[in-house]
Amino acid sequence: MTTVINKKALNPNHVYTKVKLKGTREVAEVYDHALPENIFRELQNNFFNKPFPWYLESKDRSKQNYYESPLNNYEITDHTQFNHLFYHVNQRNAWSEFTPWINPVLNILHPRAWFRVKANYVARGHKPGISRGWHYDSSGTMNMEKGNPPHPDFKIAVLYLNTNNGYTMLETDDKVESIENRLVIFPNKILHTAILQTDTPHRMLINMVFLPYKK
C-alpha cells in the first residue's frame, strides 16, 4: 500500500519509483531528489561540517539481536556504528535539540505517530558484502529483541545523506543503493540489513520508524 505523505514538503522535481518486493505483496517506495536542493545541501552540510554528537552503540547487537542471513554471500560483522537518537517513543518529550536540522524530512512523512528517529554513522568496511546484521526495526512488543514478531503496521524510512557503494539490503533480495537525497520507505515487517561501503570514509543516513496514516 502506498504511504500517505505530505507531498507539499517534497522537492517538486523529485522522482518517484514504486518497487514490488520479490515474492511478496509488499512494495518499497523510492523518492529521488526528495528534498529541494538548497534544503538538502544545508542538511548535508550540518552533518558533515558542523559539530554534532555521535554516540557509540551501547552493545554489539550483531551477536544478540540479529537474525541469520536469509541470503547467501553476506557476512555479518560487529563493525562499529555510531548514532544519534533524535526521538524514541519511550522518551516522548525528549526530542533532540538537533531535531530542527531534520525537520524537512520529518515534514514529508508527517505520520500518525513516531516510534524512533535516529541518524546513523558507519565507517568504511574493509571488503564488499559485509552486513551489520539482519533485523527488524520494531517488534510487536515495541522493542527490537530477536524472536519478537515485527510490528505489522509500522514503516521504515531512510534518507541517505551521502552517495557511496553501501546499500540497504532486504530479505526479498531487493537492494536500495545509498544515493544522496534519496528517501526510501518500506514495511517494517521486511527483514533488512545495512551493507557496509568500501569507497567512502563515511556512510550517513537518517533512519525513521513510524506509523503512517491509512487511506
C-alpha positions in Angstrom: 0.0 0.0 0.0 1.3 3.4 -0.9 2.3 5.5 2.1 0.4 8.7 2.8 2.9 11.5 3.0 2.9 15.3 2.9 3.7 15.9 -0.8 3.9 19.6 -0.3 7.2 19.1 1.6 8.7 17.1 -1.3 11.0 18.6 -3.9 8.7 19.5 -6.9 11.4 17.8 -9.1 11.5 14.6 -7.2 11.4 11.2 -9.0 9.1 8.6 -7.6 9.6 4.8 -8.1 7.4 2.1 -6.6 9.3 -1.3 -6.4 7.3 -4.5 -5.9 9.4 -6.6 -3.4 10.2 -10.0 -4.8 8.0 -12.9 -3.7 5.6 -10.7 -1.6 2.7 -8.3 -2.0 4.7 -5.5 -0.4 6.4 -2.5 -2.0 9.2 -0.2 -1.4 8.8 3.5 -2.4 11.8 5.5 -3.5 11.9 9.3 -3.8 15.0 10.5 -5.5 15.8 14.2 -5.1 13.4 14.0 -2.2 14.2 17.4 -0.6 14.6 20.7 -2.5 18.3 21.0 -3.5 19.1 24.0 -1.3 17.4 22.4 1.8 19.2 19.1 1.3 22.6 20.8 0.9 22.0 22.7 4.2 21.0 19.4 5.9 24.1 17.7 4.5 26.4 20.5 5.5 25.1 20.4 9.0 26.0 16.7 9.4 29.3 16.8 7.6 30.7 20.2 8.6 29.3 21.2 12.0 29.9 19.8 15.5 27.4 17.0 16.1 27.2 14.4 19.0 27.6 10.9 17.6 27.4 8.1 20.2 28.9 4.7 20.0 26.2 1.9 20.0 25.8 0.6 23.5 26.1 -3.1 22.7 27.1 -5.4 20.0 23.7 -6.3 18.5 25.2 -8.4 15.8 25.7 -11.3 18.3 22.5 -10.9 20.3 19.6 -9.5 18.3 20.5 -10.1 14.7 19.0 -12.9 12.6 20.7 -15.4 10.4 21.2 -14.1 6.9 18.3 -15.1 4.6 20.6 -14.6 1.6 23.9 -16.1 0.6 27.2 -14.3 0.4 26.6 -11.8 3.2 29.0 -11.9 6.1 27.8 -10.4 9.4 30.2 -8.3 11.3 30.4 -6.4 14.6 31.7 -3.3 12.7 31.4 -0.2 14.8 28.4 2.1 14.3 27.7 5.5 15.8 24.2 7.0 16.1 22.3 10.0 17.4 18.9 9.4 18.8 16.5 12.2 17.9 13.4 10.6 19.3 12.1 7.3 20.9 8.6 6.6 21.9 9.7 5.6 25.4 11.0 9.2 25.7 8.1 11.1 24.4 9.1 14.6 25.4 12.8 14.2 24.7 13.3 15.2 21.1 17.0 16.0 20.5 18.0 19.7 20.4 19.3 19.0 16.8 15.9 18.0 15.5 15.4 21.2 13.6 18.2 20.0 11.3 16.0 17.1 10.1 12.5 18.8 10.2 12.4 19.0 6.4 12.3 15.2 6.0 10.1 14.7 9.1 7.6 17.0 7.5 7.5 14.8 4.4 6.5 11.7 6.3 4.0 13.5 8.7 2.9 10.2 10.4 0.2 9.3 12.8 2.9 8.6 15.3 6.7 8.3 15.6 8.3 5.3 17.1 12.0 6.2 16.7 14.1 8.6 14.7 17.9 8.5 14.6 20.9 9.2 12.5 23.5 6.5 11.7 27.2 6.9 11.0 29.2 3.9 9.7 32.9 3.9 8.9 34.3 2.3 5.8 34.3 -1.5 5.6 37.3 -3.5 4.5 35.7 -5.6 1.8 32.4 -5.8 -0.1 29.3 -7.7 1.1 29.8 -7.1 4.9 26.4 -6.8 6.7 25.8 -5.1 10.0 23.2 -7.8 10.8 19.7 -8.7 9.7 16.9 -7.2 11.8 13.5 -5.6 12.2 13.5 -2.0 13.4 10.5 -2.6 15.7 8.6 -5.6 17.0 5.0 -6.0 18.3 6.4 -5.6 21.8 7.8 -2.2 20.9 11.5 -3.3 21.0 14.0 -5.0 18.7 14.8 -8.1 20.6 15.4 -11.2 18.4 12.5 -13.5 18.2 9.7 -10.9 18.7 7.4 -10.6 15.6 7.8 -7.4 13.7 5.2 -4.7 14.3 3.0 -5.2 11.2 1.7 -1.6 10.8 5.0 0.3 11.1 7.1 1.5 8.2 10.7 2.3 7.9 12.0 5.4 6.1 15.7 6.1 5.3 17.1 9.4 3.9 20.6 8.8 2.6 22.9 11.8 3.3 25.8 10.8 1.0 26.4 8.7 -2.1 28.5 5.5 -1.6 28.6 1.9 -2.6 27.0 0.7 0.6 23.3 -0.1 0.5 20.2 -1.3 2.3 19.5 -5.0 1.5 16.1 -6.5 2.0 15.4 -10.2 2.6 13.5 -10.3 -0.7 16.8 -9.8 -2.4 15.9 -6.2 -3.3 18.7 -3.6 -2.9 18.4 0.1 -2.2 21.5 1.9 -3.1 22.9 4.8 -1.0 22.3 7.9 -3.1 22.3 11.3 -1.5 18.9 12.9 -1.1 17.2 9.5 -1.7 14.3 8.7 0.6 13.1 5.1 0.7 10.0 3.8 2.6 9.4 0.1 3.1 7.4 -2.1 5.6 8.9 -2.8 9.0 7.9 -6.5 8.6 10.6 -6.9 5.9 13.9 -8.2 7.4 16.7 -6.0 6.3 20.4 -5.0 6.8 22.9 -2.4 6.1 25.8 -3.4 3.8 29.0 -1.5 4.5 30.5 0.9 2.0 34.1 0.5 0.8 34.6 3.6 -1.3 34.0 6.5 1.1 35.2 7.1 4.7 31.6 7.7 5.9 28.1 6.5 5.3 25.5 8.7 6.9 21.7 8.4 6.9 18.6 9.2 8.8 16.5 6.2 9.9 12.8 6.8 10.8 10.3 4.3 12.2 6.7 5.5 12.1 3.0 4.6 12.0 1.6 6.1 8.8 -1.8 7.4 8.1 -4.2 5.0 6.3 -6.0 5.9 3.2 
